[in-house]
Amino acid sequence: MNVKETGIADCLLIEPRVFGDDRGFFMESWNQRSFAAAGLDLEFVQDNHSMSSAGVLRGLHYQKPNPQGKLVRVTHGAVYDVVVDLRRSSPTFGKSAGFELSGQNRSMLWVPPGLAHGFLTLEDATHFLYKCTAFYDPANEHSLLWDDPELGIEWPLGDMEPVLSEKDRAGRPLANAETFA
Ligand SMILES: Cc1cn([C@H]2C[C@H](O)[C@@H](COP(=O)(O)OP(=O)(O)O[C@H]3O[C@@H](C)C(=O)[C@@H](O)[C@H]3O)O2)c(=O)[nH]c1=O
């Protein structure tokens, strides 16, 4: 697999090795040993799977305390995946970055603990899968406002209004959000 820096400290883009043949393809979506060799020595406790129609925006989510590291990917459809660094001690605090993840490119993103994470679906029936290093903890879940001007995220929405949950409509801007040391 190929591991690339993203411009956000500790956040990595992973391109798995895909073996195609006349039956289809095969890839390892998680291998503890190969990831450890690439510097990602991880223990996961939860796997999640969501499906969304086109134009759904989920996020930007994080937990504090009990932040989750997430290894995210798309198996069908496509998303614009976004992270925001909320670690005050990080050289990239307050910065965001966006990546296209799709069933076609099969790229994965490692989102370290301390980042807010969200995505906009670009196609119908987009299946989003992720592994988490900490359990879901709804009492400590936070939503960072997806369109906070301070973040300046360029969501590829055109004139479209995204479909949001009530919780995400009420997200907090960075200036009032919980952050990490
Ligand atoms: C995230 C999650 C949700 N749920 C339940 C709670 C709720 O009734 C229903 C839908 O939850 P949500 O609206 O929070 O789902 P969703 O908006 O898809 O939340 C996810 O968004 C992306 C961007 C992330 O990064 C994830 O960590 C997670 O926060 O599923 C669980 O039981 N376990 C979980 O781990």
The ligand as a Gaussian input file, in Angstrom:
#p B3LYP/6-31G(d) Opt

LIG

0 1
 C      -21.987000       7.107000      15.119000
 C      -22.977000       6.131000      15.769000
 C      -24.331000       6.352000      15.709000
 N      -25.195000       5.495000      16.301000
 C      -26.648000       5.764000      16.203000
 C      -27.077000       7.056000      16.864000
 C      -28.183000       7.570000      15.994000
 O      -29.441000       7.065000      16.443000
 C      -27.918000       6.986000      14.621000
 C      -27.339000       8.000000      13.642000
 O      -26.247000       8.645000      14.297000
 P      -25.579000       9.932000      13.670000
 O      -26.604000      10.862000      13.163000
 O      -24.615000      10.481000      14.694000
 O      -24.763000       9.296000      12.453000
 P      -23.684000      10.007000      11.531000
 O      -24.091000      11.419000      11.272000
 O      -23.453000       9.144000      10.357000
 O      -22.391000      10.033000      12.453000
 C      -21.129000       9.733000      11.939000
 O      -20.713000      10.839000      11.134000
 C      -19.392000      10.711000      10.591000
 C      -19.108000      11.989000       9.836000
 C      -18.366000      10.354000      11.578000
 O      -17.217000      10.782000      11.538000
 C      -18.755000       9.296000      12.560000
 O      -17.830000       9.182000      13.607000
 C      -20.139000       9.506000      13.105000
 O      -20.139000      10.641000      13.975000
 O      -26.983000       5.913000      14.830000
 C      -24.740000       4.383000      16.965000
 O      -25.539000       3.571000      17.530000
 N      -23.397000       4.127000      17.024000
 C      -22.488000       4.963000      16.453000
 O      -21.254000       4.717000      16.517000

